[in-house]
Amino acid sequence: MSGVTDLAALIDTMEPVLVEGRFVYACVPAGELADHLTRAPLGMFSEAEGVTLILPAEAAGDLAASPPMRMITLTVYSSLEAVGLTAAFATALTAEGISANVVAGFHHDHIFVPERQAEQALAALRALSRGAREKGEAG
């Protein structure tokens, strides 16, 4: 299965869900990665400076980490080749003054937002989807 590529369909059916838990970004030297895999990272990305881990906040322990974030999952099965979805939700969140750190999984997009703005972000994303549905029904 390749996922949905039609932007209108993606926005119309994206159904954002606020995932339980608090998450942080932390960086560890590549040579120390194996020592930190027991922390159950949700995601990893290798950069020249080290490996970024996305972890449950309580698993970060003594690692230097970002402020706590919440994760919103867009439950629509989006294609990795879809065009415009990230721009659409980033624009909606920007209008609310909310930073977004996006991770695309094989099936879904996951948006990490500041913990204090999680409910506001969820409302903005739901409004975006609702607006797309209403526009589709009117057109």
N, CA, C and O atoms as CSV, one atom per row, in Angstrom:
chain,resi,resn,atom,element,x,y,z
A,1,MET,N,N,0.847,-1.188,0.000
A,1,MET,CA,C,0.000,0.000,0.000
A,1,MET,C,C,0.887,1.245,0.000
A,1,MET,O,O,1.892,1.313,0.708
A,2,SER,N,N,0.496,2.212,-0.800
A,2,SER,CA,C,1.344,3.386,-0.947
A,2,SER,C,C,0.841,4.593,-0.180
A,2,SER,O,O,1.583,5.567,-0.054
A,3,GLY,N,N,-0.364,4.585,0.334
A,3,GLY,CA,C,-0.881,5.721,1.086
A,3,GLY,C,C,-1.555,6.744,0.191
A,3,GLY,O,O,-1.482,6.673,-1.036
A,4,VAL,N,N,-2.211,7.693,0.834
A,4,VAL,CA,C,-2.974,8.734,0.150
A,4,VAL,C,C,-2.036,9.845,-0.301
A,4,VAL,O,O,-1.158,10.267,0.453
A,5,THR,N,N,-2.221,10.322,-1.539
A,5,THR,CA,C,-1.416,11.433,-2.044
A,5,THR,C,C,-2.242,12.683,-2.305
A,5,THR,O,O,-1.677,13.774,-2.393
A,6,ASP,N,N,-3.557,12.563,-2.433
A,6,ASP,CA,C,-4.415,13.707,-2.720
A,6,ASP,C,C,-4.496,14.628,-1.496
A,6,ASP,O,O,-4.969,14.225,-0.434
A,7,LEU,N,N,-4.024,15.877,-1.665
A,7,LEU,CA,C,-3.941,16.805,-0.532
A,7,LEU,C,C,-5.299,17.059,0.110
A,7,LEU,O,O,-5.404,17.045,1.336
A,8,ALA,N,N,-6.329,17.288,-0.678
A,8,ALA,CA,C,-7.656,17.556,-0.113
A,8,ALA,C,C,-8.138,16.372,0.721
A,8,ALA,O,O,-8.692,16.553,1.806
A,9,ALA,N,N,-7.927,15.171,0.214
A,9,ALA,CA,C,-8.331,13.972,0.956
A,9,ALA,C,C,-7.514,13.807,2.234
A,9,ALA,O,O,-8.049,13.414,3.270
A,10,LEU,N,N,-6.235,14.104,2.160
A,10,LEU,CA,C,-5.379,13.990,3.342
A,10,LEU,C,C,-5.847,14.924,4.457
A,10,LEU,O,O,-5.992,14.507,5.606
A,11,ILE,N,N,-6.078,16.174,4.112
A,11,ILE,CA,C,-6.487,17.154,5.124
A,11,ILE,C,C,-7.880,16.832,5.657
A,11,ILE,O,O,-8.138,16.937,6.856
A,12,ASP,N,N,-8.764,16.442,4.757
A,12,ASP,CA,C,-10.142,16.120,5.119
A,12,ASP,C,C,-10.223,14.967,6.118
A,12,ASP,O,O,-11.094,14.956,6.987
A,13,THR,N,N,-9.321,14.004,5.995
A,13,THR,CA,C,-9.416,12.781,6.803
A,13,THR,C,C,-8.262,12.596,7.794
A,13,THR,O,O,-8.084,11.497,8.319
A,14,MET,N,N,-7.481,13.638,8.058
A,14,MET,CA,C,-6.254,13.440,8.837
A,14,MET,C,C,-6.472,13.133,10.317
A,14,MET,O,O,-5.564,12.581,10.940
A,15,GLU,N,N,-7.592,13.448,10.906
A,15,GLU,CA,C,-7.931,13.103,12.291
A,15,GLU,C,C,-6.740,13.121,13.255
A,15,GLU,O,O,-6.218,12.062,13.605
A,16,PRO,N,N,-6.309,14.300,13.682
A,16,PRO,CA,C,-5.182,14.375,14.613
A,16,PRO,C,C,-5.530,13.805,15.993
A,16,PRO,O,O,-6.618,14.033,16.522
A,17,VAL,N,N,-4.588,13.067,16.553
A,17,VAL,CA,C,-4.767,12.448,17.869
A,17,VAL,C,C,-3.592,12.837,18.755
A,17,VAL,O,O,-2.436,12.676,18.363
A,18,LEU,N,N,-3.880,13.347,19.941
A,18,LEU,CA,C,-2.838,13.675,20.909
A,18,LEU,C,C,-2.435,12.396,21.632
A,18,LEU,O,O,-3.237,11.788,22.340
A,19,VAL,N,N,-1.196,12.003,21.446
A,19,VAL,CA,C,-0.669,10.754,22.018
A,19,VAL,C,C,-0.339,10.974,23.492
A,19,VAL,O,O,0.159,12.032,23.877
A,20,GLU,N,N,-0.618,9.980,24.296
A,20,GLU,CA,C,-0.281,10.053,25.718
A,20,GLU,C,C,1.220,10.181,25.900
A,20,GLU,O,O,1.998,9.611,25.135
A,21,GLY,N,N,1.614,10.915,26.890
A,21,GLY,CA,C,3.026,10.996,27.237
A,21,GLY,C,C,3.674,12.302,26.832
A,21,GLY,O,O,3.127,13.094,26.065
A,22,ARG,N,N,4.861,12.495,27.379
A,22,ARG,CA,C,5.702,13.666,27.107
A,22,ARG,C,C,6.988,13.147,26.492
A,22,ARG,O,O,7.499,12.101,26.895
A,23,PHE,N,N,7.510,13.877,25.516
A,23,PHE,CA,C,8.669,13.417,24.777
A,23,PHE,C,C,9.717,14.517,24.710
A,23,PHE,O,O,9.397,15.703,24.799
A,24,VAL,N,N,10.978,14.110,24.551
A,24,VAL,CA,C,12.078,15.065,24.419
A,24,VAL,C,C,12.988,14.614,23.287
A,24,VAL,O,O,13.002,13.447,22.893
A,25,TYR,N,N,13.748,15.581,22.778
A,25,TYR,CA,C,14.814,15.311,21.826
A,25,TYR,C,C,16.128,15.383,22.611
A,25,TYR,O,O,16.321,16.292,23.418
A,26,ALA,N,N,17.013,14.439,22.377
A,26,ALA,CA,C,18.337,14.442,23.009
A,26,ALA,C,C,19.339,13.979,21.959
A,26,ALA,O,O,18.976,13.306,20.994
A,27,CYS,N,N,20.592,14.343,22.154
A,27,CYS,CA,C,21.636,13.942,21.213
A,27,CYS,C,C,22.732,13.198,21.968
A,27,CYS,O,O,23.164,13.617,23.042
A,28,VAL,N,N,23.171,12.082,21.379
A,28,VAL,CA,C,24.268,11.304,21.965
A,28,VAL,C,C,25.332,11.083,20.887
A,28,VAL,O,O,25.004,11.006,19.703
A,29,PRO,N,N,26.586,10.981,21.282
A,29,PRO,CA,C,27.630,10.674,20.297
A,29,PRO,C,C,27.340,9.330,19.625
A,29,PRO,O,O,26.886,8.391,20.279
A,30,ALA,N,N,27.600,9.242,18.333
A,30,ALA,CA,C,27.308,8.016,17.588
A,30,ALA,C,C,27.948,6.791,18.232
A,30,ALA,O,O,27.344,5.718,18.251
A,31,GLY,N,N,29.146,6.937,18.753
A,31,GLY,CA,C,29.842,5.813,19.377
A,31,GLY,C,C,29.203,5.334,20.668
A,31,GLY,O,O,29.515,4.242,21.144
A,32,GLU,N,N,28.306,6.138,21.245
A,32,GLU,CA,C,27.631,5.778,22.494
A,32,GLU,C,C,26.183,5.346,22.275
A,32,GLU,O,O,25.471,5.069,23.240
A,33,LEU,N,N,25.738,5.286,21.017
A,33,LEU,CA,C,24.334,4.982,20.733
A,33,LEU,C,C,23.873,3.691,21.393
A,33,LEU,O,O,22.803,3.662,22.001
A,34,ALA,N,N,24.649,2.635,21.288
A,34,ALA,CA,C,24.244,1.337,21.843
A,34,ALA,C,C,23.941,1.436,23.333
A,34,ALA,O,O,23.059,0.739,23.835
A,35,ASP,N,N,24.669,2.304,24.047
A,35,ASP,CA,C,24.452,2.473,25.482
A,35,ASP,C,C,23.095,3.094,25.798
A,35,ASP,O,O,22.614,2.985,26.926
A,36,HIS,N,N,22.477,3.741,24.817
A,36,HIS,CA,C,21.239,4.487,25.058
A,36,HIS,C,C,20.003,3.852,24.428
A,36,HIS,O,O,18.896,4.364,24.602
A,37,LEU,N,N,20.165,2.766,23.713
A,37,LEU,CA,C,19.019,2.147,23.055
A,37,LEU,C,C,18.035,1.536,24.044
A,37,LEU,O,O,16.868,1.334,23.709
A,38,THR,N,N,18.491,1.240,25.251
A,38,THR,CA,C,17.581,0.698,26.264
A,38,THR,C,C,16.590,1.762,26.747
A,38,THR,O,O,15.652,1.443,27.477
A,39,ARG,N,N,16.786,3.010,26.350
A,39,ARG,CA,C,15.883,4.105,26.741
A,39,ARG,C,C,14.601,4.112,25.910
A,39,ARG,O,O,13.747,4.977,26.108
A,40,ALA,N,N,14.454,3.172,24.994
A,40,ALA,CA,C,13.261,3.012,24.162
A,40,ALA,C,C,12.935,4.249,23.334
A,40,ALA,O,O,11.858,4.826,23.487
A,41,PRO,N,N,13.854,4.664,22.455
A,41,PRO,CA,C,13.562,5.838,21.633
A,41,PRO,C,C,12.431,5.576,20.641
A,41,PRO,O,O,12.305,4.482,20.092
A,42,LEU,N,N,11.615,6.603,20.424
A,42,LEU,CA,C,10.583,6.538,19.385
A,42,LEU,C,C,11.211,6.718,18.015
A,42,LEU,O,O,10.741,6.165,17.021
A,43,GLY,N,N,12.278,7.499,17.980
A,43,GLY,CA,C,12.923,7.779,16.714
A,43,GLY,C,C,14.376,8.129,16.906
A,43,GLY,O,O,14.811,8.510,17.993
A,44,MET,N,N,15.127,7.988,15.812
A,44,MET,CA,C,16.550,8.324,15.819
A,44,MET,C,C,16.888,8.947,14.475
A,44,MET,O,O,16.325,8.587,13.441
A,45,PHE,N,N,17.814,9.883,14.515
A,45,PHE,CA,C,18.318,10.471,13.271
A,45,PHE,C,C,19.785,10.784,13.458
A,45,PHE,O,O,20.174,11.430,14.431
A,46,SER,N,N,20.602,10.320,12.516
A,46,SER,CA,C,22.043,10.509,12.609
A,46,SER,C,C,22.456,11.796,11.909
A,46,SER,O,O,22.078,12.044,10.764
A,47,GLU,N,N,23.238,12.609,12.613
A,47,GLU,CA,C,23.805,13.839,12.076
A,47,GLU,C,C,25.301,13.823,12.363
A,47,GLU,O,O,25.780,12.980,13.121
A,48,ALA,N,N,26.037,14.745,11.765
A,48,ALA,CA,C,27.484,14.806,11.966
A,48,ALA,C,C,27.828,14.970,13.446
A,48,ALA,O,O,28.838,14.439,13.908
A,49,GLU,N,N,26.995,15.704,14.192
A,49,GLU,CA,C,27.286,15.987,15.602
A,49,GLU,C,C,26.920,14.854,16.547
A,49,GLU,O,O,27.357,14.850,17.698
A,50,GLY,N,N,26.134,13.900,16.089
A,50,GLY,CA,C,25.715,12.795,16.941
A,50,GLY,C,C,24.384,12.240,16.466
A,50,GLY,O,O,23.909,12.571,15.379
A,51,VAL,N,N,23.793,11.397,17.288
A,51,VAL,CA,C,22.515,10.780,16.956
A,51,VAL,C,C,21.430,11.421,17.823
A,51,VAL,O,O,21.492,11.394,19.052
A,52,THR,N,N,20.437,11.997,17.143
A,52,THR,CA,C,19.299,12.577,17.854
A,52,THR,C,C,18.341,11.448,18.198
A,52,THR,O,O,17.978,10.639,17.344
A,53,LEU,N,N,17.940,11.408,19.456
A,53,LEU,CA,C,16.954,10.436,19.931
A,53,LEU,C,C,15.684,11.180,20.308
A,53,LEU,O,O,15.748,12.242,20.928
A,54,ILE,N,N,14.552,10.645,19.948
A,54,ILE,CA,C,13.268,11.151,20.440
A,54,ILE,C,C,12.810,10.117,21.460
A,54,ILE,O,O,12.559,8.957,21.134
A,55,LEU,N,N,12.711,10.575,22.702
A,55,LEU,CA,C,12.489,9.665,23.829
A,55,LEU,C,C,11.301,10.081,24.682
A,55,LEU,O,O,10.950,11.260,24.723
A,56,PRO,N,N,10.677,9.120,25.368
A,56,PRO,CA,C,9.759,9.522,26.431
A,56,PRO,C,C,10.560,10.356,27.439
A,56,PRO,O,O,11.697,10.014,27.760
A,57,ALA,N,N,9.979,11.428,27.926
A,57,ALA,CA,C,10.704,12.344,28.813
A,57,ALA,C,C,11.321,11.616,30.006
A,57,ALA,O,O,12.447,11.913,30.403
A,58,GLU,N,N,10.595,10.680,30.566
A,58,GLU,CA,C,11.105,9.993,31.762
A,58,GLU,C,C,12.279,9.067,31.440
A,58,GLU,O,O,13.018,8.676,32.343
A,59,ALA,N,N,12.458,8.711,30.170
A,59,ALA,CA,C,13.561,7.838,29.784
A,59,ALA,C,C,14.846,8.607,29.510
A,59,ALA,O,O,15.911,8.001,29.396
A,60,ALA,N,N,14.767,9.922,29.401
A,60,ALA,CA,C,15.945,10.718,29.056
A,60,ALA,C,C,16.988,10.719,30.161
A,60,ALA,O,O,18.180,10.885,29.900
A,61,GLY,N,N,16.533,10.533,31.403
A,61,GLY,CA,C,17.473,10.469,32.522
A,61,GLY,C,C,18.388,11.672,32.582
A,61,GLY,O,O,17.920,12.808,32.649
A,62,ASP,N,N,19.704,11.430,32.559
A,62,ASP,CA,C,20.691,12.492,32.710
A,62,ASP,C,C,21.124,13.118,31.383
A,62,ASP,O,O,22.027,13.954,31.366
A,63,LEU,N,N,20.498,12.728,30.275
A,63,LEU,CA,C,20.854,13.312,28.980
A,63,LEU,C,C,20.397,14.768,28.898
A,63,LEU,O,O,19.333,15.120,29.406
A,64,ALA,N,N,21.200,15.605,28.259
A,64,ALA,CA,C,20.760,16.960,27.956
A,64,ALA,C,C,19.650,16.830,26.921
A,64,ALA,O,O,19.831,16.174,25.894
A,65,ALA,N,N,18.510,17.448,27.185
A,65,ALA,CA,C,17.348,17.239,26.323
A,65,ALA,C,C,16.573,18.529,26.114
A,65,ALA,O,O,16.745,19.509,26.839
A,66,SER,N,N,15.720,18.500,25.110
A,66,SER,CA,C,14.830,19.623,24.818
A,66,SER,C,C,13.786,19.753,25.923
A,66,SER,O,O,13.638,18.854,26.751
A,67,PRO,N,N,13.065,20.867,25.936
A,67,PRO,CA,C,11.906,20.953,26.833
A,67,PRO,C,C,10.885,19.874,26.422
A,67,PRO,O,O,10.895,19.417,25.279
A,68,PRO,N,N,10.020,19.477,27.338
A,68,PRO,CA,C,9.031,18.436,27.027
A,68,PRO,C,C,8.110,18.842,25.880
A,68,PRO,O,O,7.701,19.996,25.755
A,69,MET,N,N,7.803,17.858,25.057
A,69,MET,CA,C,6.912,18.056,23.920
A,69,MET,C,C,5.812,17.003,23.980
A,69,MET,O,O,5.926,15.984,24.661
A,70,ARG,N,N,4.745,17.288,23.243
A,70,ARG,CA,C,3.679,16.299,23.074
A,70,ARG,C,C,3.655,15.900,21.602
A,70,ARG,O,O,4.057,16.670,20.730
A,71,MET,N,N,3.187,14.713,21.345
A,71,MET,CA,C,3.132,14.209,19.975
A,71,MET,C,C,1.687,14.123,19.509
A,71,MET,O,O,0.826,13.563,20.188
A,72,ILE,N,N,1.446,14.687,18.344
A,72,ILE,CA,C,0.147,14.582,17.690
A,72,ILE,C,C,0.349,13.719,16.452
A,72,ILE,O,O,1.199,14.014,15.612
A,73,THR,N,N,-0.435,12.654,16.346
A,73,THR,CA,C,-0.356,11.776,15.187
A,73,THR,C,C,-1.535,12.066,14.267
A,73,THR,O,O,-2.683,12.132,14.705
A,74,LEU,N,N,-1.229,12.238,12.984
A,74,LEU,CA,C,-2.280,12.377,11.973
A,74,LEU,C,C,-2.602,10.961,11.522
A,74,LEU,O,O,-1.767,10.296,10.908
A,75,THR,N,N,-3.808,10.499,11.823
A,75,THR,CA,C,-4.119,9.085,11.622
A,75,THR,C,C,-4.375,8.702,10.170
A,75,THR,O,O,-4.544,7.519,9.873
A,76,VAL,N,N,-4.406,9.669,9.262
A,76,VAL,CA,C,-4.556,9.347,7.845
A,76,VAL,C,C,-3.289,8.637,7.370
A,76,VAL,O,O,-2.184,8.990,7.780
A,77,TYR,N,N,-3.454,7.648,6.515
A,77,TYR,CA,C,-2.324,6.907,5.961
A,77,TYR,C,C,-1.775,7.708,4.788
A,77,TYR,O,O,-2.192,7.525,3.644
A,78,SER,N,N,-0.843,8.590,5.086
A,78,SER,CA,C,-0.292,9.491,4.074
A,78,SER,C,C,0.888,8.850,3.356
A,78,SER,O,O,1.716,8.169,3.962
A,79,SER,N,N,0.941,9.085,2.061
A,79,SER,CA,C,2.061,8.608,1.268
A,79,SER,C,C,3.288,9.460,1.564
A,79,SER,O,O,3.168,10.656,1.827
A,80,LEU,N,N,4.448,8.855,1.524
A,80,LEU,CA,C,5.682,9.612,1.666
A,80,LEU,C,C,5.911,10.524,0.462
A,80,LEU,O,O,6.770,11.404,0.503
A,81,GLU,N,N,5.151,10.319,-0.599
A,81,GLU,CA,C,5.260,11.149,-1.797
A,81,GLU,C,C,4.159,12.211,-1.878
A,81,GLU,O,O,4.080,12.936,-2.870
A,82,ALA,N,N,3.325,12.313,-0.872
A,82,ALA,CA,C,2.264,13.322,-0.874
A,82,ALA,C,C,2.885,14.720,-0.841
A,82,ALA,O,O,3.896,14.948,-0.178
A,83,VAL,N,N,2.271,15.637,-1.558
A,83,VAL,CA,C,2.777,17.009,-1.650
A,83,VAL,C,C,1.805,17.958,-0.958
A,83,VAL,O,O,0.615,17.972,-1.273
A,84,GLY,N,N,2.310,18.749,-0.019
A,84,GLY,CA,C,1.530,19.825,0.567
A,84,GLY,C,C,0.979,19.608,1.955
A,84,GLY,O,O,0.566,20.572,2.599
A,85,LEU,N,N,0.956,18.387,2.442
A,85,LEU,CA,C,0.367,18.147,3.767
A,85,LEU,C,C,1.171,18.843,4.857
A,85,LEU,O,O,0.599,19.515,5.716
A,86,THR,N,N,2.478,18.689,4.830
A,86,THR,CA,C,3.307,19.334,5.848
A,86,THR,C,C,3.138,20.844,5.795
A,86,THR,O,O,3.032,21.495,6.835
A,87,ALA,N,N,3.114,21.400,4.601
A,87,ALA,CA,C,2.932,22.855,4.453
A,87,ALA,C,C,1.584,23.291,5.006
A,87,ALA,O,O,1.489,24.338,5.647
A,88,ALA,N,N,0.545,22.505,4.766
A,88,ALA,CA,C,-0.794,22.870,5.230
A,88,ALA,C,C,-0.872,22.894,6.751
A,88,ALA,O,O,-1.367,23.864,7.325
A,89,PHE,N,N,-0.390,21.841,7.415
A,89,PHE,CA,C,-0.510,21.866,8.874
A,89,PHE,C,C,0.513,22.797,9.504
A,89,PHE,O,O,0.255,23.359,10.568
A,90,ALA,N,N,1.671,22.974,8.871
A,90,ALA,CA,C,2.647,23.932,9.396
A,90,ALA,C,C,2.098,25.347,9.321
A,90,ALA,O,O,2.319,26.145,10.232
A,91,THR,N,N,1.390,25.667,8.255
A,91,THR,CA,C,0.768,26.991,8.115
A,91,THR,C,C,-0.286,27.208,9.192
A,91,THR,O,O,-0.358,28.285,9.785
A,92,ALA,N,N,-1.102,26.193,9.446
A,92,ALA,CA,C,-2.138,26.300,10.483
A,92,ALA,C,C,-1.510,26.492,11.866
A,92,ALA,O,O,-2.011,27.280,12.667
A,93,LEU,N,N,-0.436,25.790,12.145
A,93,LEU,CA,C,0.226,25.915,13.449
A,93,LEU,C,C,0.982,27.240,13.550
A,93,LEU,O,O,1.017,27.854,14.616
A,94,THR,N,N,1.583,27.678,12.454
A,94,THR,CA,C,2.276,28.966,12.437
A,94,THR,C,C,1.309,30.102,12.758
A,94,THR,O,O,1.658,31.029,13.488
A,95,ALA,N,N,0.113,30.031,12.221
A,95,ALA,CA,C,-0.901,31.057,12.473
A,95,ALA,C,C,-1.232,31.168,13.959
A,95,ALA,O,O,-1.675,32.218,14.424
A,96,GLU,N,N,-1.017,30.081,14.699
A,96,GLU,CA,C,-1.278,30.048,16.140
A,96,GLU,C,C,-0.008,30.289,16.958
A,96,GLU,O,O,-0.053,30.286,18.188
A,97,GLY,N,N,1.117,30.496,16.282
A,97,GLY,CA,C,2.386,30.711,16.979
A,97,GLY,C,C,2.935,29.457,17.634
A,97,GLY,O,O,3.550,29.529,18.698
A,98,ILE,N,N,2.720,28.304,17.007
A,98,ILE,CA,C,3.134,27.021,17.583
A,98,ILE,C,C,4.240,26.411,16.729
A,98,ILE,O,O,4.070,26.229,15.523
A,99,SER,N,N,5.368,26.096,17.351
A,99,SER,CA,C,6.438,25.421,16.622
A,99,SER,C,C,6.058,23.957,16.423
A,99,SER,O,O,5.336,23.371,17.229
A,100,ALA,N,N,6.557,23.384,15.337
A,100,ALA,CA,C,6.237,21.993,15.024
A,100,ALA,C,C,7.484,21.284,14.534
A,100,ALA,O,O,8.197,21.788,13.666
A,101,ASN,N,N,7.738,20.135,15.085
A,101,ASN,CA,C,8.828,19.274,14.648
A,101,ASN,C,C,8.186,18.002,14.123
A,101,ASN,O,O,7.549,17.262,14.873
A,102,VAL,N,N,8.355,17.754,12.841
A,102,VAL,CA,C,7.611,16.710,12.154
A,102,VAL,C,C,8.487,15.496,11.892
A,102,VAL,O,O,9.635,15.617,11.464
A,103,VAL,N,N,7.926,14.332,12.156
A,103,VAL,CA,C,8.568,13.071,11.821
A,103,VAL,C,C,7.569,12.281,10.979
A,103,VAL,O,O,6.446,12.021,11.411
A,104,ALA,N,N,7.986,11.908,9.784
A,104,ALA,CA,C,7.131,11.087,8.939
A,104,ALA,C,C,7.503,9.632,9.143
A,104,ALA,O,O,8.645,9.225,8.932
A,105,GLY,N,N,6.511,8.858,9.559
A,105,GLY,CA,C,6.689,7.417,9.619
A,105,GLY,C,C,6.210,6.819,8.304
A,105,GLY,O,O,5.758,7.550,7.423
A,106,PHE,N,N,6.302,5.517,8.161
A,106,PHE,CA,C,5.871,4.869,6.924
A,106,PHE,C,C,4.383,5.074,6.689
A,106,PHE,O,O,3.949,5.223,5.546
A,107,HIS,N,N,3.588,5.083,7.773
A,107,HIS,CA,C,2.136,5.185,7.644
A,107,HIS,C,C,1.577,6.562,7.975
A,107,HIS,O,O,0.608,6.997,7.354
A,108,HIS,N,N,2.167,7.248,8.935
A,108,HIS,CA,C,1.569,8.486,9.438
A,108,HIS,C,C,2.609,9.571,9.667
A,108,HIS,O,O,3.809,9.309,9.754
A,109,ASP,N,N,2.108,10.799,9.760
A,109,ASP,CA,C,2.946,11.925,10.166
A,109,ASP,C,C,2.728,12.163,11.655
A,109,ASP,O,O,1.615,12.032,12.164
A,110,HIS,N,N,3.809,12.514,12.341
A,110,HIS,CA,C,3.770,12.754,13.785
A,110,HIS,C,C,4.361,14.138,14.014
A,110,HIS,O,O,5.448,14.448,13.527
A,111,ILE,N,N,3.645,14.956,14.748
A,111,ILE,CA,C,4.048,16.347,14.960
A,111,ILE,C,C,4.337,16.536,16.440
A,111,ILE,O,O,3.472,16.308,17.286
A,112,PHE,N,N,5.551,16.950,16.745
A,112,PHE,CA,C,5.936,17.229,18.128
A,112,PHE,C,C,5.804,18.731,18.352
A,112,PHE,O,O,6.396,19.534,17.631
A,113,VAL,N,N,5.018,19.097,19.363
A,113,VAL,CA,C,4.751,20.502,19.673
A,113,VAL,C,C,5.087,20.756,21.131
A,113,VAL,O,O,5.108,19.820,21.931
A,114,PRO,N,N,5.354,22.027,21.496
A,114,PRO,CA,C,5.624,22.317,22.907
A,114,PRO,C,C,4.467,21.829,23.792
A,114,PRO,O,O,3.294,21.997,23.458
A,115,GLU,N,N,4.824,21.235,24.902
A,115,GLU,CA,C,3.822,20.657,25.802
A,115,GLU,C,C,2.727,21.652,26.169
A,115,GLU,O,O,1.548,21.298,26.192
A,116,ARG,N,N,3.108,22.883,26.453
A,116,ARG,CA,C,2.136,23.884,26.902
A,116,ARG,C,C,1.155,24.293,25.809
A,116,ARG,O,O,0.129,24.906,26.103
A,117,GLN,N,N,1.455,23.961,24.547
A,117,GLN,CA,C,0.595,24.350,23.429
A,117,GLN,C,C,-0.059,23.149,22.741
A,117,GLN,O,O,-0.602,23.284,21.645
A,118,ALA,N,N,-0.009,21.999,23.365
A,118,ALA,CA,C,-0.512,20.779,22.735
A,118,ALA,C,C,-2.006,20.851,22.430
A,118,ALA,O,O,-2.424,20.513,21.323
A,119,GLU,N,N,-2.799,21.278,23.378
A,119,GLU,CA,C,-4.247,21.347,23.156
A,119,GLU,C,C,-4.585,22.388,22.096
A,119,GLU,O,O,-5.478,22.175,21.276
A,120,GLN,N,N,-3.876,23.510,22.110
A,120,GLN,CA,C,-4.074,24.556,21.109
A,120,GLN,C,C,-3.701,24.025,19.718
A,120,GLN,O,O,-4.403,24.299,18.744
A,121,ALA,N,N,-2.626,23.285,19.621
A,121,ALA,CA,C,-2.206,22.695,18.347
A,121,ALA,C,C,-3.237,21.690,17.853
A,121,ALA,O,O,-3.579,21.672,16.671
A,122,LEU,N,N,-3.725,20.862,18.751
A,122,LEU,CA,C,-4.741,19.872,18.388
A,122,LEU,C,C,-5.983,20.571,17.849
A,122,LEU,O,O,-6.547,20.141,16.843
A,123,ALA,N,N,-6.409,21.635,18.504
A,123,ALA,CA,C,-7.588,22.391,18.051
A,123,ALA,C,C,-7.346,23.009,16.676
A,123,ALA,O,O,-8.242,23.006,15.832
A,124,ALA,N,N,-6.147,23.536,16.441
A,124,ALA,CA,C,-5.839,24.147,15.145
A,124,ALA,C,C,-5.858,23.100,14.032
A,124,ALA,O,O,-6.352,23.367,12.936
A,125,LEU,N,N,-5.327,21.920,14.309
A,125,LEU,CA,C,-5.303,20.861,13.300
A,125,LEU,C,C,-6.709,20.323,13.032
A,125,LEU,O,O,-7.053,20.026,11.888
A,126,ARG,N,N,-7.507,20.199,14.069
A,126,ARG,CA,C,-8.898,19.768,13.880
A,126,ARG,C,C,-9.676,20.805,13.076
A,126,ARG,O,O,-10.497,20.446,12.232
A,127,ALA,N,N,-9.423,22.084,13.330
A,127,ALA,CA,C,-10.087,23.151,12.578
A,127,ALA,C,C,-9.671,23.101,11.112
A,127,ALA,O,O,-10.505,23.307,10.230
A,128,LEU,N,N,-8.408,22.834,10.840
A,128,LEU,CA,C,-7.940,22.709,9.465
A,128,LEU,C,C,-8.689,21.589,8.749
A,128,LEU,O,O,-9.158,21.771,7.625
A,129,SER,N,N,-8.798,20.449,9.391
A,129,SER,CA,C,-9.484,19.312,8.803
A,129,SER,C,C,-10.981,19.589,8.631
A,129,SER,O,O,-11.560,19.274,7.591
A,130,ARG,N,N,-11.593,20.172,9.643
A,130,ARG,CA,C,-13.014,20.510,9.586
A,130,ARG,C,C,-13.283,21.495,8.443
A,130,ARG,O,O,-14.263,21.349,7.712
A,131,GLY,N,N,-12.416,22.492,8.291
A,131,GLY,CA,C,-12.555,23.466,7.210
A,131,GLY,C,C,-12.474,22.813,5.845
A,131,GLY,O,O,-13.203,23.195,4.929
A,132,ALA,N,N,-11.600,21.838,5.699
A,132,ALA,CA,C,-11.473,21.128,4.424
A,132,ALA,C,C,-12.737,20.325,4.129
A,132,ALA,O,O,-13.197,20.281,2.988
A,133,ARG,N,N,-13.301,19.686,5.165
A,133,ARG,CA,C,-14.526,18.911,4.971
A,133,ARG,C,C,-15.680,19.829,4.565
A,133,ARG,O,O,-16.439,19.522,3.646
A,134,GLU,N,N,-15.799,20.963,5.268
A,134,GLU,CA,C,-16.870,21.905,4.962
A,134,GLU,C,C,-16.726,22.472,3.565
A,134,GLU,O,O,-17.723,22.650,2.865
A,135,LYS,N,N,-15.509,22.758,3.148
A,135,LYS,CA,C,-15.259,23.277,1.807
A,135,LYS,C,C,-15.643,22.217,0.770
A,135,LYS,O,O,-16.239,22.533,-0.260
A,136,GLY,N,N,-15.297,20.962,1.051
A,136,GLY,CA,C,-15.645,19.864,0.132
A,136,GLY,C,C,-17.133,19.651,0.014
A,136,GLY,O,O,-17.639,19.337,-1.064
A,137,GLU,N,N,-17.845,19.822,1.125
A,137,GLU,CA,C,-19.299,19.651,1.107
A,137,GLU,C,C,-19.990,20.790,0.372
A,137,GLU,O,O,-21.029,20.587,-0.256
A,138,ALA,N,N,-19.408,22.003,0.450
A,138,ALA,CA,C,-20.005,23.170,-0.190
A,138,ALA,C,C,-19.704,23.202,-1.693
A,138,ALA,O,O,-20.462,23.781,-2.471
A,139,GLY,N,N,-18.598,22.577,-2.090
A,139,GLY,CA,C,-18.159,22.639,-3.488
A,139,GLY,C,C,-18.672,21.532,-4.276
A,139,GLY,O,O,-18.391,21.443,-5.472
